[in-house]
């Protein structure tokens, strides 16, 4: 069995779905951002503010490459920007592993992210729903070309976690 890498914008549900999928497939689950925080012994927000985004992206790339090189199959929820930097997407696609884009619409992302704005350094400064919608729209426009290279795409809008996980399992079969 190959590893499964979940891609998508922040708030799309990669971690929640990854944990649920890991139970169903009996595979270990890793959240790349949480893994980086443990390795670096600090939060992503702190890394961004103290060492900068370039440092963070290099660490992210190194750890992603370690996951790609692993012998044992795992499920990894990538950070929203992970596929868009360096050769990360190319590395994923040239490996034998599976990539799955967890796709959510701007209204879905916006309603989810509005609730967790304070814990998301990239959007904590946005004060209105309109600002958030515009931010997400711009980002999705830039990142969609990377996300859409995934081997499979699952849309999450209006579906239960169970429905999405079943759809993911079918796509991975």
N, C-alpha and C positions, 0 to 999 in steps of 0.2 A: 504494500500500500504506500502511496505517495503522500507527502505532506500537503496540506491545504492552506493556502494563503488567502485571507479575506481582505479585500480592498474596498474602499469607499470613503465618503466624506465623513467628518466627525459628526456624530449624532445619528449615523445611519443604522447603528445597531450591531456593528462588527463584534464587539466584545460580548454582548448579551447572546447573540446568535452563536458565536464561537464556543462559548461555555456550554450552551445547550447541545450544539452539534458534537462537542467532544464527549458528552455523556452518551449520546446516541451511538456514536461510532467507536466509543471506548478508546479515544486517543487523547494524549495530553494536550492541554490548551495553554497558549501563551499570548499575552497582550504585549505587543512590542514596546509600547510606551512604558508600561509598568515594569517590563524587563529592564529597560534602559534606566529607569529610576532606581531600581535595585542595584544594578551594576555600578551606576555613578553615585549612589547613595545620596541622591537629591531629587527634587521634583523637576519635571520638564520645564515648568515656568521658571524655576531658579536657573536651570541650565541655560535657557534662552537669555535671561537677564544678566547672568554673570559671565558666561563664556560665548554667548552669541549663537545665532542660528546655524552658521557654517560648522561650528564645532559639533553642535547637536546632530546635524545632518550626516557628518562623518561618522560619529559614533553609531547612529541609526543604520548607516550603510554597512559598517563592519559587523554589527550584530545580525542584521538581515542576512548577510553572506554566510555567517555561521549557521543560521537556521537552514539556509538553502543547502549547505554542505552536510547537514546531519544525515546519519544513516537511518535513524528511526523516524517513523512518520509522526508528525505533530500537526496541530491546527494553530495558526498564528494570525491574530488580528493585527494588521499593519496600522500605523498611524495614517491619518488622512493624506499627508503629503509624501509618505514614503515612496510610492511608485513614481513620483514626479521628479526625483532628484537623482543625479549621477546616472549610473547605468542600472539602477535598481529594477526597473520594469523589464529591461532586456535580460537581466540575469534570471529573473523569475520565469520569463517565458522560454528561455533556452534551457531551463532545468526540466526534469521529468515531473515536477510538482504541479498541482492544480491551483489555478487562480480563479477566484469567484468575486465578482463585483457586486457588492450589496448596494443597490441603487434606491435612493429615496428622492422624492420631489422637493423643491425648495419649500413649499408650505409645510411638509412633514418635518424636514430638517429644522426649519425655523421654529416651529412650535416646540420641538424637543429641546433645541439648544437654548431657547429663551429661558427655560427652566434651570439650565445648568451653566449659564453665562459666567458666573463668578469662578467656576472651577476650570474654565477654558481661557487660557491666557490670550489666545488669538482674537477672541471676541469680547473679552470682559469690558473693553472700552466702549462698546456699542450700546447706546441707550434706548433706541426705539426699534420696534419690529421692522419698520421700513429700512433702517440702517442695516439690520441683520439680514433681511431678505436681499438687499443689494450686495452685501459682502459675500453671502453664500452664492448668489448668482454669478458674480464675477469669478469667484474661486472655482466653482463648478465648470464654468466655461473654460478656464485654464487647465483644469485637471481632467476633465472628461476624456480628452484624447488618450490619456494614460489608462484611466479606469476601463475604458471601452475595449482595450486590448485584451482584457481578461478572457479566459477560455469560456466562462459562463457568467451570465448576468441574472441576478434575482432582484425583482422589484419588491419593495417592502410596503409600499403605500396601501393602507387599508386592510392589511393582513395580520393575523395573529402570529405570535412567535412560533407556535406549533405548525401553522400552515407554511411559514417561511422555511423552517427547519426541514419539513417534509419535502418541500420543493428543492431545497439544497441537496438533500440526500439523494433524491431522484436524479438531479443533474450530475452528481458525483459518481453515480453507479456505473 
